[in-house]
Amino acid sequence: MLITYNLDTPCPVCGQVGHYGNVNVGDNLLNSGCNSCGEWFRYPLPELKKEIVYLDQFFLSHAFRQQERPFVEAAERIKGLAARQLLVCPYSSVHTDETHLWRHEQQEELYKFIKQTARGHKFSQSYEIKQNQMIESFGAFRNRESSTIDINERDAFHENIHRWDDYLWIDLRPILGDLEAMRQGKSNAIEALVGLFPEWTNLSTTFQEDVIQEARGYGRSLMQQYLSLVASIAEDIMNYLHSSIDASFVESLLHYDSNSMDIELRLQRVNEFLLSEYFANIPNVKVSCELFAVLRKMVKNGAYTNPANAKRKLAGLFYDSECISVFGPYCDAIFIDNAMKHWCDDPEANGLASYNTKTFSANDWDSFHAYLDTIEKHETEEITRSLELVYPGRLV
């Protein structure tokens, strides 16, 4: 057997020293064994309820560069709390994309730092979480149940995020796709968004009306992407391989009741869903639309009048919106940049407060450290004893 941690204590069965140790941790069990007598030992570990904290690219990049003391100190505290199994900072597909779109010689070193900070824990892919939420909401729509769906961690993680960390984790290189195409797509999206600002300045809509318009616009976009996909497949079936993930959302909903409803009725039903309060109340849709409604309000109040400056300042908006709206509702807290924190705190937007997610930024260091203080108090005597058993000599 592969002994990961050799222990100085004798084997409980044969008494040999130097052959006994910890092998691995799985399902809240510590597996130990002896290479002399071959005995296995299994020790149950206490159940954990880790705080889930999302650190956005802004925080991680500053911590990685080690040029600003507040970020370094906060990162060290987080590292210690994660080692003590009190906190977990999973990385996401947004971290992966943003890091590899960064043109810098330290790109891979930053990505390694992000994964080590996460201790190998990661969110499901963004599109998986969106689809899980959409399918649950569509089910409620079909059954005429409440339009408010609960946050379920199983929608966001493939594995139990509250398990004890094992000694090893498998690291696979991500499938990145065409980075230049991603950069161009990001640039085009921002340009198209800024192009809407002159129209927005003349709007007299309320904040809630803007939220509804954003949700309905997104719903119509999903349907249009699906219809465009169908048309392109009619010309060449291989176009399916290059279709957008958003088009697949509608496709997945059309499978329901396919044995009892014809396609026209199913298309009509899906379209009604995409324009309904059920769709608008999907967590990632709700939070994202509120953020863009805040942007609309800012534009109506005279912000971002210079298109070139607007494109520069909003360059990371779609990634910021994604990390907040898709991953934020599953977190106890999220650390974001000052501008996005200001947007999230807008008094007309419920945002992440609807999901009891705390938001922090570099303007809130005292509050953030106070929050970390409360996490430290979650360590029980049973956890402390187990830490020394599972990670002997590694924690002080």
N, C-alpha and C positions, 0 to 999 in steps of 0.2 A: 504494500500500500504506500501511497505517496504522503509522507508526513510533511505538512506545511509548516507547522510550528513544533519543533522539538522541545519537549519539556524536561526540566531538570529533575522532576519528581519520578519515582519508580513506577513501573506499570502496576496497577492494582492487582493483577493476577499473578504474573511471574516475578515481579519485583525488579526486573531489569531496568537500569537507568541508561538513557541515551537512545533507546529504541521506541520510546512511547511519546505520543504527541497528538496534536490536533490535525485532522485531515481536511475537513471542510465544514461549512455551515449551510444548512438548507432546511426550509420549512420550519424555521425557529427551533431547529435542533442542532446542537454541536456534536459532530461526529469525531470521535477520537479513536486511536488504535495503537497497537503495539506490533512492530515488525519482528519482535523476537518470538512471541507466543501466538501472534495472529488474532488476538482478541479485539473485538470492536466494542466501543462504548458510546452510548447516545444520551446526551444530557439535554433535557428540555429547557428552553430559554423563555424568559417572560415576554408576553405580548407587548408590541411596541405601537405607539401612535405618533409617528414623526410629524413634525410641522413641515409642510411642503412650501418651499420658497422658490419663486422664479426670479432668477437674476438675469436681467436683460443684457444684451451685447454691450451696452454702454458701461455697465458695472464691470463686467468681466474683462473688457478691454483695458479699462483703467487699472484694475487689479493686476492684470498680466504685465503691464508696462512698469509697475512698481515705482511710479514717479510722484504719486500723490498719496501722502500718508493715510488720510481717512479711508481710502479704498483698500489699501494694504492691510490696515488694522481690522477693518470689517471682514475682509476675506479670511484673515487668520482666525477670527472668532468663529466664522461660519465653518471653516475647515475643522476646528476643534469640536464644535457641536455636532457636525456630521459624523466625525469619528466616534463620538460618544452615542451615536444612534438616536439622537434627539431631533435631528433636522435632516432634510434631504433637498437638494437643489437639482432636480432633473434637467438635463439639456434637451433641446427640441430641434425640430427640423429647421426652425428659424435660425438658431445658432449655427447649424451646419451650413445653411445657404449663405448667411451674412459673412461668416468667416471665410468661405471659399470664394466669395465675390470680392474680398479684400485683396487688392493687389499689393502684396508686401512679402518680403523674404521670410518673415516670421509667421506666415499664415498657418503652417502646420503646427508650429510650437504653440500658437494661441489655441488651436483646436484641441491639442493634447491637454492644455491647461484647463479648458472648459470641461472636457470629459473627466479629468481627474478631480476637478471641483465637484462634479456630479457623482463621483465614485461609481461611474458606470451606469447610473440610473438615467432613464430617458423616457420622455413622453412618446406615445404613439405618434405616427405621422399626423400632420395637421389635417390632411384630407380624411383620414380615418375617424378622427374625433368629430369633424364636421358631419360626416356621413352617419355616424352613430347617433348624434343628436337629431339629425334630420329624420332618420328612420323612426326614432322614438316619438318625435313630434307628429310625424305623419300617421303613426298608429293612433295617437290620441285624436287626431283630426278625423280619421276614418270612423272611430268609435264614439265621436262626439264627447270626449272626456275633457278634463281641464286643459287649457292651452299652455299652462305653466308646467314645464317638465323639471324633474329633480336632477341635480348634479350627481352622477354616478362615477366614481373613480375608475371603474372597470372600462368606461368609455375612453379613458385617457391613458391607461397604462396596460401593457400586455402582461405584466407581472405585479405581484403584491408589492407596492412601494414601501410598505411598513415592515418588511422583513429585515432580519439581521443581515448585515453585509457579509458576503462570502469573502474569502481571501483573494480570489481571482475572478476576473470578469473578461469575457471575450470581446475583443474590439475588432470590428470589421470596417474596412474603408467604405464610406458612403458612396452611393451611386449619385453622382452630381449632375449628370446631364450636360447640356451645352451651356457653359458659363457665360460665353459672350452673348448668346441668345437671351439668357436670363438678365444680364445687365441691360441689354437693349429693351427688353420687355419692361423692366423696372423703370427705365427712363421714359419710355413711351407712355406708361401708365400715369406717371407724375405729370407729364406734359398734357395729357388729356384731362387730368383733374384740374390743373391750373387753368386750362382753357375754359372751364365752366365758371370760373370766378366772376367774369363780367356779368353773366346771367344771374348769378346768385346775388350780386349787389342790389338788384332790383326786386328781390323777393320781399314780400310782406308777410310771409308765413311765420307761424309760431314754432317754437322749438319742437314740440311734439308732432306738429305737422311735418316738419323736416325729417324727424325720425321715421315717420310712416312713409314718406316719399323715398327715403333711402332704402328702406326694407322692400318696398314694392319695386323699386328700380333694380335691386339685386335679384329679386324673384323673377322679374321679366328677363333679366340678363341670363339667368340660368336656363330658362326655357328657350331663349333665342339661341344659346350655344348648343343646346340639344338639337333643335331643329336644323341648325347649320350643319351639325355633325351628320344627321340623317341624310341631308342633301348631298354632302360630300361623299358619303359612303355609296350613295347611288351611282356616283361617277367612278369611284375606285374604292373597293373594300379595304385596301391598305391604309386609307385615310383614318380608319378607326384606331390604328396604332399610334397615330400622332394627334389624337384628339385631346382636348383639355380635360382635366380631372373634373372640373365643374360640370361638364356635360354628362358625366357618369352619374352625378347625383340624381338628376331627373330620370335617367335610364333605370336606376335602381328602384325608384318609386313606381315606375310603370310596370314592374313585374308583379306587384300585388294584385290579386284577383284576376290574373290573366286568363284563368280557366272559366271565369263567369262573366267577365266584362270585355267588350270589344275595345280596341285600341283608342277609338275616338272618345269613348266615355272615360277611359282611364287618363287620356291626355287632358280632357276637360277637368277631371277631378284634381290632377296634379297642378294644373294651372290655377284652380281655385285655391288650393293649399298654398301655393307660392305667393298669393296675394292676400292671404288671411292673417289673422292675429296669431294663429298657431305658428306660422313661419316666422313672423316678426318676433315672437317670444322665444325662439331657439336661442340659447345663451350666446353663442358666437355671433349670431345675427344681431341680437339685441344690443350687445355691448359695442360691436363695430358700428352699427348705425347711429348710436348715441355719440360716439366719437366723431363721426363725420358730420353729425348735426351740430356739434360744437364748432367744428371747422366752418360750417356754413354761417353760424352766428358770428364768428370772428370776421369772416369776409364781409358780411353785411354791415359790421361795425367799423369797416375801414382797414382791416388787416390784409396783408399780402397784396398790395396794389402794384408792386413791381414784379412782373412775371419771372424775370431771371432770378431775383432774390427768393421768390416763393419756391421755385423749383429746387434751389439749393437748400433752403431751410426744411423743405418737406421731402427731401430725397429718401429718407428712411421711413416715411409715414406708413407705407403698406406693411412693412415688416413689424413696425411698432404696434400697429393696429392688430396684426395677427397674433403677436405674442400676448397682448392684453386680452383680446376677445376670445381666442381659442384656448389658451392655456391658463389664463388668469383665473377663470371661475373654479378651477380644480385646486387652486392654491390657497394656503392660509395667508400668504403675503407675496407681494411682487415688488421688486426694486426696478424702477424705470427712470428715464432722464427727467430733468426738471420740467421741460415743456409738456411731456405727456402726462406727468403727474398733475400739472395745472389743468389739462384737459379733463382728466379723470375726476378731478375735484370740482368740476363745474357744477354749480348748485342745481341746474336743471337736469343733469344727467345722473341717473342712479348708478350706471356703470357697474364696477365690480362690487360696490357696496351691496348690491342685490344678492351677492353670493358670499357676503361676509369676508371678502378678501381685503386685507389691509394693503394700502399702497404707500411706498416710500421712495424718496429720491435723495440726491446729494444735499438738498436743502433741509433734510430731516434726520441728520446723523444722530442727534440725541434721542429722538423718538425711535429710530431704528435700533440703537443699542439698548434702549429700554425694552424693546420687543425681544431682543436676543436674551436679555436678562430673564424675562419670564420663561423663555424656553429652557434655560439652564435649570430652573427650579422644577422642571418635569422629571429630572433624573431621580429615581427612587433608589433605596438601598439595594433592592433586588437587582436593578439594572447595573448599579455600580459593581456589585459582586460578579455579575455575569460578564461584564466588560473585561475584568482581569482574567476570567476563565477563558474567554473567547480570543482576546487579543493580549496575551500575557506580555508585560513589559513594554507595550507600545503606547500606553496612555499614561499621562502624569497628572 
